[in-house]
Amino acid sequence: KVNNFVGAVCRYTPGVHNVVRVSGVEFQRCEAVNNTDPLTTGNDVITLLTPGRKWYICSVPRQCAARNMKLNITVLSEVGSPFAAPGPIPGSQTPSSSTRGSAVFSFYGWIAFMVSFVGVLLV
């Protein structure tokens, strides 16, 4: 059985940047007022378990506002995903569960890749 990881990996230079989850208002203002402890390892994993919008910024002074070091992630619900698998082609065989699992893994792997790519651009 394949366990699907749905999340993002933020890679950056530790000690120079960090990652802090903020509210939508804090995201717009580039300020972390009511934040939790910042992620600081430079290879931080953000698990995305629930649908909705998530906002993250670098809370190091002037990094968010001056260098636009922020990340907005929208997690879609499985039902509302625009990437739902298409129906079977008439006359074809139904894909096996392992094939469907690979497609789901590829989809979530693509999300993780895109978020990692954005994170690399922030370095």
Number of C-alpha atoms within 10 A of each C-alpha: 5 9 7 14 13 17 20 22 20 25 23 20 12 12 10 12 23 25 25 21 24 21 18 14 11 17 22 14 11 23 21 20 10 10 13 10 10 17 18 19 16 18 14 15 13 15 11 16 11 12 13 11 13 17 19 23 27 28 23 17 11 13 18 22 17 9 10 13 23 22 20 14 16 12 17 14 12 10 8 9 10 9 11 12 10 6 7 10 8 7 6 7 8 12 9 8 9 11 11 13 15 14 14 17 17 13 16 17 18 12 17 19 15 14 19 17 15 17 18 13 11 19 13
